């Protein structure tokens, strides 16, 4: 029997987790975006600089591949941290929206943008939704994800679990698939497209700029790797590790696909090709391959968790698409103005890290891998 608290969370849809509970709030053009993290143990070393470090990674500063809206995203911790440590109380954090231009959205109030959630949101909330920049259904909310993820990463550090991600592909440009963890750590935030393969990074940047010059956009994939995960994390059937990770990843705006390990390729392989043989190495159970992506039967296998997350092209483009006027109920053409990214993948890399860290922190606490105090 699930608790009343969990029932409320599932109904509201703005919260994630059972022990490490994250609740996001705010809108794209509202006063702020923020997050409340409840359940973080007391005694964890944390300050605003720790969170700001991850926030600063979300937007490639000074790069031509991002939109003209450049928020400083300076985190303000309102509660739950005292003298450099968590207190055990809910941690409330906000980032204020400063660089807001809502004018273009007044023209779009009655004309839904193709590829966006404008029309279904209008129906779902009976016209009371905040349509400016998509309101809550906006990439802007990922600021809250990153703030929560910064706390989760520090918590996972107690269990020696490391979450890494990088741009695996943008448009038709692909990074090498044999990158080492050291290469990803060293390179991913040294270039604006957040790719661990520096040679591919340059071509990815040109792919984005070429699409933007044509008034268009491109999508891509982010590769996720989690090292140090012990075997046995997860709660089958409906709380399996890959179920919960997928649910969280699909909460990132623009995500259209998630696969673990060999993913869709597994449907084209034989069992002899897709199975991961086991062996004993230095007294420990290991795997010769990792086609499962570190998850078997909904539980972590002890191998690295490996996943690919697919992002669609940014729907707001300069090319004039067809739409409808919901006030006059007539066909119309839509000229989209405002500030938009020609590719969301670079910004998505730290967001993927953050949301995965948040889910894993919850599972780690639920499995008692970390005590209720961090000392």
Backbone torsions as a table, in degrees:
resi	resn	phi	psi	omega
1	UNK	NA	124.3	-177.0
2	UNK	-84.7	150.6	-175.5
3	UNK	-71.2	161.6	177.2
4	UNK	-61.5	-34.3	-179.7
5	UNK	-62.5	-44.4	179.8
6	UNK	-68.1	-36.9	177.4
7	UNK	-59.8	-42.7	179.2
8	UNK	-63.6	-40.1	-179.1
9	UNK	-63.3	-44.6	-177.7
10	UNK	-66.7	-35.1	179.1
11	UNK	-69.6	-45.2	-176.5
12	UNK	-66.6	-42.1	178.2
13	UNK	81.4	0.8	-178.0
14	UNK	-104.8	6.8	-178.5
15	UNK	-124.1	152.9	-177.9
16	UNK	-139.3	133.7	173.9
17	UNK	107.9	165.6	178.8
18	UNK	-115.9	-49.3	176.8
19	UNK	-97.0	-44.9	175.5
20	UNK	-100.9	92.8	-169.3
21	UNK	-100.6	123.6	-178.3
22	UNK	-113.3	126.9	176.7
23	UNK	-123.5	122.8	-178.1
24	UNK	-100.6	153.4	177.1
25	UNK	-151.6	165.6	179.8
26	UNK	104.4	164.3	-179.9
27	UNK	-129.6	166.1	-176.1
28	UNK	-55.5	-43.8	-177.6
29	UNK	-113.8	16.5	175.5
30	UNK	-79.7	-167.5	-177.8
31	UNK	-69.6	-32.9	-175.6
32	UNK	-162.3	170.5	163.3
33	UNK	-121.9	146.5	-175.9
34	UNK	-157.2	177.1	-177.4
35	UNK	-151.1	146.7	171.7
36	UNK	-116.4	124.3	178.0
37	UNK	-108.1	113.1	-178.6
38	UNK	-113.0	135.2	177.9
39	UNK	105.7	-0.1	177.2
40	UNK	-70.8	128.8	-179.1
41	UNK	-59.5	153.5	175.5
42	UNK	-73.3	151.9	173.6
43	UNK	93.5	-0.2	178.3
44	UNK	-77.1	128.0	177.7
45	UNK	-64.9	124.4	-177.1
46	UNK	-160.7	136.1	171.6
47	UNK	-146.4	176.9	-176.1
48	UNK	-62.9	-31.5	179.5
49	UNK	-63.8	-34.4	178.9
50	UNK	-64.4	-41.4	179.8
51	UNK	-74.2	-40.3	-177.8
52	UNK	-62.0	-33.7	179.9
53	UNK	-57.5	-42.8	178.8
54	UNK	-74.5	-37.4	178.2
55	UNK	-61.5	-38.5	-179.1
56	UNK	-65.7	-20.5	179.4
57	UNK	-81.7	-14.3	-173.8
58	UNK	-69.8	-37.8	-178.9
59	UNK	-112.7	120.9	174.0
60	UNK	-66.2	102.6	-173.8
61	UNK	-66.7	137.0	175.5
62	UNK	72.6	11.6	-177.0
63	UNK	-95.4	144.2	-179.7
64	UNK	-76.8	-6.7	-174.4
65	UNK	-90.5	0.9	-179.6
66	UNK	-114.2	166.5	-177.4
67	UNK	-68.2	167.5	179.9
68	UNK	-75.3	-10.6	177.1
69	UNK	-82.2	110.3	-179.0
70	UNK	-119.7	96.7	175.7
71	UNK	-83.9	144.3	177.3
72	UNK	-70.4	-29.4	179.2
73	UNK	50.8	55.8	177.9
74	UNK	-88.6	115.5	-175.8
75	UNK	-71.6	143.6	173.4
76	UNK	-127.6	116.7	177.9
77	UNK	-87.8	119.8	-174.6
78	UNK	-94.5	-27.0	-177.1
79	UNK	-160.2	165.6	173.3
80	UNK	88.1	-3.7	178.3
81	UNK	-131.1	131.1	-179.2
82	UNK	-143.3	127.2	179.0
83	UNK	53.7	41.0	173.5
84	UNK	81.4	10.4	179.5
85	UNK	-138.7	151.0	174.3
86	UNK	-69.2	147.4	-176.2
87	UNK	-100.6	-11.0	-174.1
88	UNK	98.1	-13.2	175.8
89	UNK	-82.4	162.9	176.8
90	UNK	-56.0	136.7	178.7
91	UNK	-96.3	115.4	178.6
92	UNK	-105.9	128.7	-178.7
93	UNK	-134.3	142.4	177.4
94	UNK	-135.0	155.4	168.2
95	UNK	-130.3	123.2	-173.9
96	UNK	-81.1	139.6	175.7
97	UNK	-82.4	117.0	-177.6
98	UNK	-111.6	-36.9	-173.5
99	UNK	-101.2	72.1	-173.7
100	UNK	-112.6	132.5	174.0
101	UNK	-132.9	97.7	-174.5
102	UNK	-91.0	-4.7	-176.7
103	UNK	-52.0	-50.2	-178.2
104	UNK	-58.6	-26.5	-175.6
105	UNK	-79.7	-18.6	175.2
106	UNK	-64.7	-33.6	178.2
107	UNK	-72.2	-20.7	-176.1
108	UNK	-101.3	4.5	-174.3
109	UNK	-54.3	-39.3	-177.6
110	UNK	-105.3	3.2	-177.7
111	UNK	-122.5	101.8	-178.9
112	UNK	-66.1	138.8	179.0
113	UNK	-81.5	128.4	176.7
114	UNK	-57.8	137.4	178.7
115	UNK	86.8	-8.2	178.9
116	UNK	-105.4	172.8	179.8
117	UNK	-91.9	17.4	-174.3
118	UNK	-57.3	-50.8	-175.0
119	UNK	-68.1	-51.5	179.4
120	UNK	-62.5	-32.0	178.4
121	UNK	-67.6	-37.8	177.8
122	UNK	-61.9	-40.4	178.8
123	UNK	-70.7	-46.7	-176.5
124	UNK	-60.5	-40.5	-175.2
125	UNK	-105.6	16.5	173.2
126	UNK	55.2	35.1	176.0
127	UNK	84.6	1.4	-179.2
128	UNK	-94.7	2.0	-179.2
129	UNK	-68.9	152.8	174.3
130	UNK	-80.8	108.3	-175.4
131	UNK	-86.1	-7.6	-177.4
132	UNK	-70.6	113.6	179.1
133	UNK	65.5	15.2	-178.3
134	UNK	90.8	-4.9	179.1
135	UNK	62.2	-124.6	178.7
136	UNK	-73.7	-27.5	-178.7
137	UNK	-86.4	69.5	-173.0
138	UNK	-146.8	151.0	174.9
139	UNK	-61.5	-18.0	179.3
140	UNK	-61.1	-30.3	-178.5
141	UNK	-66.8	-15.3	-179.9
142	UNK	-67.9	-15.3	172.3
143	UNK	-58.4	-42.4	178.6
144	UNK	-64.7	-39.5	178.0
145	UNK	-59.0	-44.1	-176.4
146	UNK	-67.4	-38.0	178.0
147	UNK	-63.0	-45.7	178.3
148	UNK	-64.3	-40.2	-179.6
149	UNK	-63.5	-31.8	178.5
150	UNK	-63.2	-39.5	176.2
151	UNK	-67.7	-44.8	-178.7
152	UNK	-61.1	-40.1	-179.7
153	UNK	-62.6	-40.9	179.0
154	UNK	-66.6	-34.8	176.9
155	UNK	-67.4	-43.0	179.0
156	UNK	-64.7	-27.8	176.5
157	UNK	-59.2	-29.4	177.0
158	UNK	-64.4	-28.5	179.7
159	UNK	-101.5	7.2	178.3
160	UNK	60.0	39.5	175.8
161	UNK	-105.7	130.6	-177.5
162	UNK	-119.8	130.8	179.8
163	UNK	-109.4	124.1	-179.6
164	UNK	-128.7	150.2	174.7
165	UNK	-150.9	157.8	173.0
166	UNK	-160.1	165.0	179.7
167	UNK	-73.0	114.6	179.5
168	UNK	-86.6	-32.9	177.5
169	UNK	-153.2	148.7	171.2
170	UNK	-138.1	120.9	-174.4
171	UNK	59.1	-125.2	-179.9
172	UNK	-102.5	18.0	179.0
173	UNK	-106.8	129.0	-175.6
174	UNK	-121.8	139.4	173.9
175	UNK	-80.2	162.2	174.8
176	UNK	-60.0	147.7	179.8
177	UNK	-93.4	-6.3	-176.1
178	UNK	-106.3	23.6	179.7
179	UNK	-63.4	139.3	176.2
180	UNK	-82.7	162.8	176.8
181	UNK	-61.0	-37.8	179.3
182	UNK	-62.9	-39.9	178.3
183	UNK	-63.7	-41.9	180.0
184	UNK	-66.0	-46.4	178.9
185	UNK	-57.3	-42.9	-173.8
186	UNK	-74.2	-36.5	-167.4
187	UNK	-103.5	-26.0	-164.0
188	UNK	-58.7	-39.6	-178.1
189	UNK	-102.1	18.2	176.4
190	UNK	-95.7	-2.4	-178.8
191	UNK	-138.8	153.1	-172.8
192	UNK	-67.8	-20.9	-179.7
193	UNK	-92.2	-0.5	175.0
194	UNK	61.2	49.0	-179.0
195	UNK	-114.1	138.7	178.8
196	UNK	-77.1	-14.8	179.5
197	UNK	-101.3	103.3	-173.1
198	UNK	-65.0	-32.0	179.3
199	UNK	-67.3	-43.7	178.5
200	UNK	-69.7	-30.6	-176.7
201	UNK	-57.7	-42.7	-179.9
202	UNK	-62.3	-42.4	179.6
203	UNK	-69.5	-34.9	177.3
204	UNK	-62.6	-42.3	179.6
205	UNK	-61.5	-42.4	178.5
206	UNK	-65.7	-34.5	177.8
207	UNK	-61.6	-42.4	179.4
208	UNK	-67.9	-46.3	-177.9
209	UNK	-63.9	-36.3	178.8
210	UNK	-65.2	-42.3	178.6
211	UNK	-65.2	-42.5	-179.7
212	UNK	-62.9	-38.9	179.1
213	UNK	-61.8	-31.6	179.0
214	UNK	-86.3	3.3	-176.9
215	UNK	73.7	24.8	-174.9
216	UNK	-123.6	-169.9	-178.1
217	UNK	-147.1	167.8	178.0
218	UNK	-135.3	157.0	175.5
219	UNK	-107.9	-161.0	-179.9
220	UNK	170.4	-169.8	-179.3
221	UNK	-129.3	149.0	173.8
222	UNK	-113.6	130.4	176.6
223	UNK	-95.4	132.9	179.6
224	UNK	-111.0	135.4	173.5
225	UNK	-134.4	128.3	176.0
226	UNK	-119.7	117.9	-178.7
227	UNK	-103.6	147.7	175.4
228	UNK	87.5	10.8	-179.7
229	UNK	-78.2	123.4	178.6
230	UNK	-74.0	161.1	176.6
231	UNK	-70.7	149.1	170.9
232	UNK	102.3	-1.0	177.6
233	UNK	-75.7	134.6	179.2
234	UNK	135.1	160.8	179.8
235	UNK	-137.4	79.6	177.1
236	UNK	-61.5	149.5	15.8
237	UNK	-97.3	-49.6	-173.2
238	UNK	-83.4	-9.0	176.6
239	UNK	-107.3	26.7	-178.7
240	UNK	-63.2	156.3	-174.8
241	UNK	-62.0	-44.0	179.9
242	UNK	-71.4	-29.3	175.3
243	UNK	-63.3	-48.0	-176.6
244	UNK	-70.0	-39.0	176.9
245	UNK	-64.3	-42.8	179.5
246	UNK	-63.1	-44.9	179.1
247	UNK	-56.3	-45.4	-178.7
248	UNK	-67.7	-42.4	-178.9
249	UNK	-65.0	-37.0	178.4
250	UNK	-71.6	-9.4	175.5
251	UNK	-80.0	-12.2	175.7
252	UNK	-76.5	124.3	179.1
253	UNK	-54.9	140.5	177.0
254	UNK	84.6	-4.6	176.8
255	UNK	-75.5	128.4	-179.4
256	UNK	-123.3	-1.8	179.2
257	UNK	-164.6	143.6	176.1
258	UNK	-138.0	131.5	175.1
259	UNK	-138.0	145.9	179.0
260	UNK	-110.6	138.3	177.7
261	UNK	59.8	-128.9	-179.6
262	UNK	-71.9	-15.5	172.4
263	UNK	53.2	-130.5	-177.7
264	UNK	-66.6	-22.5	177.6
265	UNK	-63.3	-29.0	-178.8
266	UNK	-59.0	-28.1	-179.7
267	UNK	-69.3	-13.6	-178.9
268	UNK	-108.0	3.5	-178.0
269	UNK	-105.8	164.3	170.5
270	UNK	-91.5	159.9	-179.9
271	UNK	-57.2	-36.5	179.8
272	UNK	-64.9	-23.6	179.3
273	UNK	-90.4	-28.3	-172.5
274	UNK	-97.5	-19.5	178.9
275	UNK	-70.2	151.2	178.7
276	UNK	-107.9	102.7	179.5
277	UNK	-60.9	142.3	179.6
278	UNK	-98.7	153.4	175.0
279	UNK	-151.5	163.9	174.7
280	UNK	-100.6	125.0	-179.7
281	UNK	-134.8	119.4	-177.7
282	UNK	54.2	39.0	176.4
283	UNK	78.8	9.2	-178.4
284	UNK	-125.4	150.8	175.6
285	UNK	-77.3	126.2	177.2
286	UNK	-133.6	178.0	-178.1
287	UNK	-123.6	141.8	178.3
288	UNK	-72.9	-30.6	176.8
289	UNK	-135.3	175.9	179.9
290	UNK	-138.4	53.4	178.4
291	UNK	-65.8	-25.1	-178.9
292	UNK	-78.2	-11.4	-179.3
293	UNK	69.0	25.9	175.0
294	UNK	83.5	7.7	-179.5
295	UNK	-135.5	124.9	178.9
296	UNK	-132.2	129.2	179.8
297	UNK	61.6	25.3	-179.1
298	UNK	81.6	4.5	-179.3
299	UNK	-119.1	147.7	175.6
300	UNK	-63.5	137.3	-175.4
301	UNK	-90.9	-13.6	-174.1
302	UNK	103.3	-16.9	173.5
303	UNK	-83.5	169.1	177.2
304	UNK	-60.3	137.8	171.6
305	UNK	-78.5	124.6	-179.1
306	UNK	-127.5	127.3	-179.8
307	UNK	-144.0	158.6	172.7
308	UNK	-121.9	135.3	-178.0
309	UNK	-119.4	122.7	-176.1
310	UNK	-96.8	131.3	179.0
311	UNK	-115.0	134.9	179.3
312	UNK	-76.9	162.7	174.2
313	UNK	-63.5	147.5	176.2
314	UNK	-55.8	124.0	-176.9
315	UNK	-73.4	-24.6	178.9
316	UNK	-80.8	104.6	-178.0
317	UNK	-130.8	165.9	-177.0
318	UNK	-78.5	-21.9	176.3
319	UNK	-62.8	138.3	-173.1
320	UNK	-81.3	111.2	179.7
321	UNK	-95.5	164.3	175.3
322	UNK	-84.6	145.1	175.4
323	UNK	-152.2	-164.6	179.0
324	UNK	-134.0	153.1	173.2
325	UNK	-96.0	113.1	-174.9
326	UNK	-74.0	-15.8	177.7
327	UNK	-82.4	-44.3	-179.4
328	UNK	-94.4	-12.2	-176.7
329	UNK	56.4	45.9	178.2
330	UNK	-124.4	153.0	175.0
331	UNK	-68.4	143.6	178.4
332	UNK	-151.2	163.3	171.6
333	UNK	-102.5	145.8	-171.9
334	UNK	-116.6	126.4	173.8
335	UNK	-104.0	107.5	-176.9
336	UNK	-85.9	125.4	174.5
337	UNK	-114.7	-168.5	-178.0
338	UNK	95.8	-169.1	-173.3
339	UNK	-118.1	122.2	-173.9
340	UNK	-142.1	150.8	177.5
341	UNK	-79.8	133.8	174.5
342	UNK	-73.1	-10.4	175.4
343	UNK	-159.7	129.3	-177.6
344	UNK	-90.4	-9.7	-171.8
345	UNK	-58.4	-46.9	-179.7
346	UNK	-57.1	-42.2	178.2
347	UNK	-68.5	-25.6	-174.0
348	UNK	-75.9	-21.3	-174.9
349	UNK	-57.8	-53.9	178.1
350	UNK	-68.1	-22.9	178.2
351	UNK	-70.5	-42.1	176.2
352	UNK	-60.7	-45.1	177.0
353	UNK	-56.8	-44.9	-173.8
354	UNK	-66.8	-47.0	-175.4
355	UNK	-69.3	-34.7	177.1
356	UNK	-69.0	-41.6	177.1
357	UNK	-60.5	-38.1	179.8
358	UNK	-63.0	-45.5	178.6
359	UNK	-64.3	-44.8	-178.4
360	UNK	-66.0	-36.5	177.4
361	UNK	-61.1	-39.1	178.2
362	UNK	-63.5	-46.3	179.9
363	UNK	-65.5	-37.2	179.6
364	UNK	-63.6	-43.5	178.4
365	UNK	-67.2	-39.2	179.9
366	UNK	-66.0	-26.6	-179.6
367	UNK	-93.2	3.2	179.0
368	UNK	62.8	28.0	175.2
369	UNK	-70.7	-25.6	178.1
370	UNK	-124.6	137.8	-179.2
371	UNK	-73.9	172.0	-178.1
372	UNK	-78.2	3.4	169.8
373	UNK	-135.2	140.9	179.9
374	UNK	-107.7	102.4	-178.1
375	UNK	-130.5	NA	NA
